[in-house]
């Protein structure tokens, strides 16, 4: 079995983390920011140093390619994303990209060529922290959205995603997707507590959860906050507070099958001297069962409409696009388990609760999602942590799976 | 008694309202925006047309001067502000400036000169809608803040007030304040329901209220909103919701002596996939008694700290600068009443619940604040409305008070 250079991988992870580093130990490298540009540049530099051929597509996805002995075959692809939450940690996404790079370096080091080409990919804007929603680079690669729609996305400051892509120099020439891929392998921290609590090193992801969400728009009436009698106020923020509280109560009642919290509140005019006349509250749901997700959506709509009637506020309820549970191919789940076993690592099967680029690539080609533990299940946080031994173990599993897929017959 | 041209005043009010007009009948002319620039330009055009000499000071306050027969005497000043809330109405502030202009036109029309000069003023950024806090142009004129501090104020997009003042062409050369003013007279809609409910046309404002406010910073912990177990979430937005709800309950219990609502909420990172780790909640208080205001502040601090302990969130509580009740000079209150009576208008004495530029000018010179009714007590709203007859009545009172002050002996 191949073994990566774990020390080199760890050094790369820590080096990447210095770009957009925060005082509490995280990284702030939101999509298409200056820091994202610098992180991309570092990845491209390392990829070229490893002899890979780098190309960029029109949405900024970066592909670093190692030729196959039969280079006309579709590539085995491995990767994830270098962008972070605002702020995020050192590992979410970064591990999958840099472990892929280290896997290729390992093949180089031992002088192994492969039948199929290998491509290490950095997907654009997985997090959606600056330009919501996320996982869009891979979504477009899978033909599930349009380039025009993505380039026209704006951040909260009104800046166009297309303009930022040009500004940082990553509006590439290559068409997005529309080409065959042999397989896609993504290594990622679990972002939950299951592996750590079970004392298991490798997670073979079997299926996804049912996801949904929505935005509740609450309309009150403008007014002066020092002269309008209390009984005449139609304060949209007070209505939002009731909804936020009740959504949290609903979320607590779902455990362990599902989760939901209100996480976004946009307030207008958001000025102390004015009674807020409009608030948008956003929430995300995950649930093991589709019916559970749908029931939560219905319950939140009832909560919102009841609040509107009780408080004299107008309420609009918009459901976001939903993701339905699917199963990853069983042969790739099995390959993850056997590879881990051959390397002497414990493994277990588990679902993913959240979206990854792998959920889009699943519609393009056979896809595997491989988890390693993270401390206390914490992610999207500066406190995110992955033990060096677990990062190495995940990369060891990845390189052997890449080799298996790239050299398999048939 | 002098009478203004009410039709001309109404026409001017409606013309000014077209600048930054909103679909619901309000105006969106926040300080130093393009619309504010256009509104200022229109005022300057009208002032010059009326033969007034226009000057601008370093914070953008505009003074339109009519010479006195003894032009070395300090001027009688009248005015208010042309900037609006986001959005605001057609009358808040605008009435005081345009009624002042119409008063001067009336003196011109009847060919009356005055001993003292008269200046009609448009104060910069009364509303604080874009660059909080408000009433800063008059505050600086009164020597209660510094030019440097104001120019360094930023809006939510990070743009400097000083840069915007330059951009719109209203960074004047004149020093701010530091000169004697004979008297300051401000006509304004009441922004409350008292005059309308009493069926009275003119309000002679006797005193101010006790004002205060604060910002509560709530710190939780970042986390992934689809993988962090509900029981482990430290969602600052959920803590904010509890505080917002309890502040409203506290406010309802103050009527009719005081008011308080939470009106501002800033959320970080405000992304659906992340548990909010920081929320700032802002609120404003008014109360007839200083002790009442202080008790509300103490109660809100208790609400916030109790929530923090119960929910495992960190709480910081910052009290804003407070305004204490003061009385306007009784001779000017009496002059407002007698002038109204001589014109055949009903009048009554009442306090102001909110801040006006008059509250700053009070420390510079004898000051009068004159109210006219507004529909349903609504202001800071596109629904704001002042009956044409009330606008005219207010302007009639104003021109006669200006004449009295400008020609008085001693």
HADDOCK unambig.tbl for C-alpha pairs under 7 A between the chains (distance, minus, plus):
assign (segid A and resid 86 and name CA) (segid B and resid 269 and name CA) 6.25 0.50 0.50
assign (segid A and resid 129 and name CA) (segid B and resid 271 and name CA) 6.18 0.50 0.50
assign (segid A and resid 191 and name CA) (segid B and resid 227 and name CA) 6.16 0.50 0.50
assign (segid A and resid 192 and name CA) (segid B and resid 227 and name CA) 5.33 0.50 0.50
assign (segid A and resid 192 and name CA) (segid B and resid 228 and name CA) 6.37 0.50 0.50
assign (segid A and resid 222 and name CA) (segid B and resid 380 and name CA) 6.34 0.50 0.50
assign (segid A and resid 222 and name CA) (segid B and resid 381 and name CA) 4.92 0.50 0.50
assign (segid A and resid 223 and name CA) (segid B and resid 378 and name CA) 6.22 0.50 0.50
assign (segid A and resid 223 and name CA) (segid B and resid 379 and name CA) 5.57 0.50 0.50
assign (segid A and resid 223 and name CA) (segid B and resid 380 and name CA) 4.97 0.50 0.50
assign (segid A and resid 223 and name CA) (segid B and resid 381 and name CA) 5.41 0.50 0.50
assign (segid A and resid 224 and name CA) (segid B and resid 379 and name CA) 5.72 0.50 0.50
assign (segid A and resid 224 and name CA) (segid B and resid 380 and name CA) 5.18 0.50 0.50
assign (segid A and resid 226 and name CA) (segid B and resid 259 and name CA) 6.59 0.50 0.50
assign (segid A and resid 226 and name CA) (segid B and resid 285 and name CA) 6.97 0.50 0.50
assign (segid A and resid 226 and name CA) (segid B and resid 286 and name CA) 6.08 0.50 0.50
assign (segid A and resid 226 and name CA) (segid B and resid 353 and name CA) 6.14 0.50 0.50
assign (segid A and resid 226 and name CA) (segid B and resid 354 and name CA) 5.65 0.50 0.50
assign (segid A and resid 227 and name CA) (segid B and resid 191 and name CA) 6.17 0.50 0.50
assign (segid A and resid 227 and name CA) (segid B and resid 192 and name CA) 5.35 0.50 0.50
assign (segid A and resid 227 and name CA) (segid B and resid 353 and name CA) 5.93 0.50 0.50
assign (segid A and resid 227 and name CA) (segid B and resid 354 and name CA) 6.71 0.50 0.50
assign (segid A and resid 228 and name CA) (segid B and resid 192 and name CA) 6.34 0.50 0.50
assign (segid A and resid 228 and name CA) (segid B and resid 377 and name CA) 6.88 0.50 0.50
assign (segid A and resid 228 and name CA) (segid B and resid 378 and name CA) 6.96 0.50 0.50
assign (segid A and resid 230 and name CA) (segid B and resid 251 and name CA) 6.70 0.50 0.50
assign (segid A and resid 230 and name CA) (segid B and resid 252 and name CA) 5.69 0.50 0.50
assign (segid A and resid 230 and name CA) (segid B and resid 259 and name CA) 6.47 0.50 0.50
assign (segid A and resid 231 and name CA) (segid B and resid 252 and name CA) 6.99 0.50 0.50
assign (segid A and resid 237 and name CA) (segid B and resid 263 and name CA) 6.90 0.50 0.50
assign (segid A and resid 238 and name CA) (segid B and resid 244 and name CA) 6.25 0.50 0.50
assign (segid A and resid 238 and name CA) (segid B and resid 245 and name CA) 6.02 0.50 0.50
assign (segid A and resid 241 and name CA) (segid B and resid 241 and name CA) 4.15 0.50 0.50
assign (segid A and resid 241 and name CA) (segid B and resid 242 and name CA) 6.84 0.50 0.50
assign (segid A and resid 241 and name CA) (segid B and resid 244 and name CA) 6.39 0.50 0.50
assign (segid A and resid 241 and name CA) (segid B and resid 245 and name CA) 6.30 0.50 0.50
assign (segid A and resid 242 and name CA) (segid B and resid 241 and name CA) 6.83 0.50 0.50
assign (segid A and resid 244 and name CA) (segid B and resid 238 and name CA) 6.25 0.50 0.50
assign (segid A and resid 244 and name CA) (segid B and resid 241 and name CA) 6.38 0.50 0.50
assign (segid A and resid 245 and name CA) (segid B and resid 238 and name CA) 6.00 0.50 0.50
assign (segid A and resid 245 and name CA) (segid B and resid 241 and name CA) 6.28 0.50 0.50
assign (segid A and resid 251 and name CA) (segid B and resid 230 and name CA) 6.71 0.50 0.50
assign (segid A and resid 252 and name CA) (segid B and resid 230 and name CA) 5.70 0.50 0.50
assign (segid A and resid 252 and name CA) (segid B and resid 231 and name CA) 6.99 0.50 0.50
assign (segid A and resid 259 and name CA) (segid B and resid 226 and name CA) 6.60 0.50 0.50
assign (segid A and resid 259 and name CA) (segid B and resid 230 and name CA) 6.48 0.50 0.50
assign (segid A and resid 263 and name CA) (segid B and resid 237 and name CA) 6.90 0.50 0.50
assign (segid A and resid 263 and name CA) (segid B and resid 270 and name CA) 6.38 0.50 0.50
assign (segid A and resid 263 and name CA) (segid B and resid 271 and name CA) 6.52 0.50 0.50
assign (segid A and resid 263 and name CA) (segid B and resid 272 and name CA) 5.19 0.50 0.50
assign (segid A and resid 263 and name CA) (segid B and resid 274 and name CA) 6.54 0.50 0.50
assign (segid A and resid 263 and name CA) (segid B and resid 275 and name CA) 5.66 0.50 0.50
assign (segid A and resid 263 and name CA) (segid B and resid 276 and name CA) 5.87 0.50 0.50
assign (segid A and resid 264 and name CA) (segid B and resid 270 and name CA) 4.69 0.50 0.50
assign (segid A and resid 264 and name CA) (segid B and resid 271 and name CA) 5.78 0.50 0.50
assign (segid A and resid 264 and name CA) (segid B and resid 272 and name CA) 5.72 0.50 0.50
assign (segid A and resid 265 and name CA) (segid B and resid 267 and name CA) 6.71 0.50 0.50
assign (segid A and resid 265 and name CA) (segid B and resid 270 and name CA) 6.73 0.50 0.50
assign (segid A and resid 267 and name CA) (segid B and resid 265 and name CA) 6.71 0.50 0.50
assign (segid A and resid 269 and name CA) (segid B and resid 86 and name CA) 6.21 0.50 0.50
assign (segid A and resid 270 and name CA) (segid B and resid 263 and name CA) 6.39 0.50 0.50
assign (segid A and resid 270 and name CA) (segid B and resid 264 and name CA) 4.69 0.50 0.50
assign (segid A and resid 270 and name CA) (segid B and resid 265 and name CA) 6.72 0.50 0.50
assign (segid A and resid 271 and name CA) (segid B and resid 129 and name CA) 6.18 0.50 0.50
assign (segid A and resid 271 and name CA) (segid B and resid 263 and name CA) 6.52 0.50 0.50
assign (segid A and resid 271 and name CA) (segid B and resid 264 and name CA) 5.79 0.50 0.50
assign (segid A and resid 272 and name CA) (segid B and resid 263 and name CA) 5.19 0.50 0.50
assign (segid A and resid 272 and name CA) (segid B and resid 264 and name CA) 5.73 0.50 0.50
assign (segid A and resid 272 and name CA) (segid B and resid 282 and name CA) 6.23 0.50 0.50
assign (segid A and resid 272 and name CA) (segid B and resid 283 and name CA) 5.83 0.50 0.50
assign (segid A and resid 272 and name CA) (segid B and resid 284 and name CA) 6.15 0.50 0.50
assign (segid A and resid 273 and name CA) (segid B and resid 284 and name CA) 6.94 0.50 0.50
assign (segid A and resid 274 and name CA) (segid B and resid 263 and name CA) 6.55 0.50 0.50
assign (segid A and resid 274 and name CA) (segid B and resid 380 and name CA) 6.61 0.50 0.50
assign (segid A and resid 275 and name CA) (segid B and resid 263 and name CA) 5.67 0.50 0.50
assign (segid A and resid 276 and name CA) (segid B and resid 263 and name CA) 5.87 0.50 0.50
assign (segid A and resid 282 and name CA) (segid B and resid 272 and name CA) 6.22 0.50 0.50
assign (segid A and resid 283 and name CA) (segid B and resid 272 and name CA) 5.85 0.50 0.50
assign (segid A and resid 284 and name CA) (segid B and resid 272 and name CA) 6.15 0.50 0.50
assign (segid A and resid 284 and name CA) (segid B and resid 273 and name CA) 6.94 0.50 0.50
assign (segid A and resid 285 and name CA) (segid B and resid 226 and name CA) 6.97 0.50 0.50
assign (segid A and resid 286 and name CA) (segid B and resid 226 and name CA) 6.09 0.50 0.50
assign (segid A and resid 353 and name CA) (segid B and resid 226 and name CA) 6.16 0.50 0.50
assign (segid A and resid 353 and name CA) (segid B and resid 227 and name CA) 5.97 0.50 0.50
assign (segid A and resid 354 and name CA) (segid B and resid 226 and name CA) 5.67 0.50 0.50
assign (segid A and resid 354 and name CA) (segid B and resid 227 and name CA) 6.75 0.50 0.50
assign (segid A and resid 377 and name CA) (segid B and resid 228 and name CA) 6.87 0.50 0.50
assign (segid A and resid 378 and name CA) (segid B and resid 223 and name CA) 6.24 0.50 0.50
assign (segid A and resid 378 and name CA) (segid B and resid 228 and name CA) 6.94 0.50 0.50
assign (segid A and resid 379 and name CA) (segid B and resid 223 and name CA) 5.60 0.50 0.50
assign (segid A and resid 379 and name CA) (segid B and resid 224 and name CA) 5.71 0.50 0.50
assign (segid A and resid 380 and name CA) (segid B and resid 222 and name CA) 6.38 0.50 0.50
assign (segid A and resid 380 and name CA) (segid B and resid 223 and name CA) 5.00 0.50 0.50
assign (segid A and resid 380 and name CA) (segid B and resid 224 and name CA) 5.18 0.50 0.50
assign (segid A and resid 380 and name CA) (segid B and resid 274 and name CA) 6.63 0.50 0.50
assign (segid A and resid 381 and name CA) (segid B and resid 222 and name CA) 4.95 0.50 0.50
assign (segid A and resid 381 and name CA) (segid B and resid 223 and name CA) 5.42 0.50 0.50
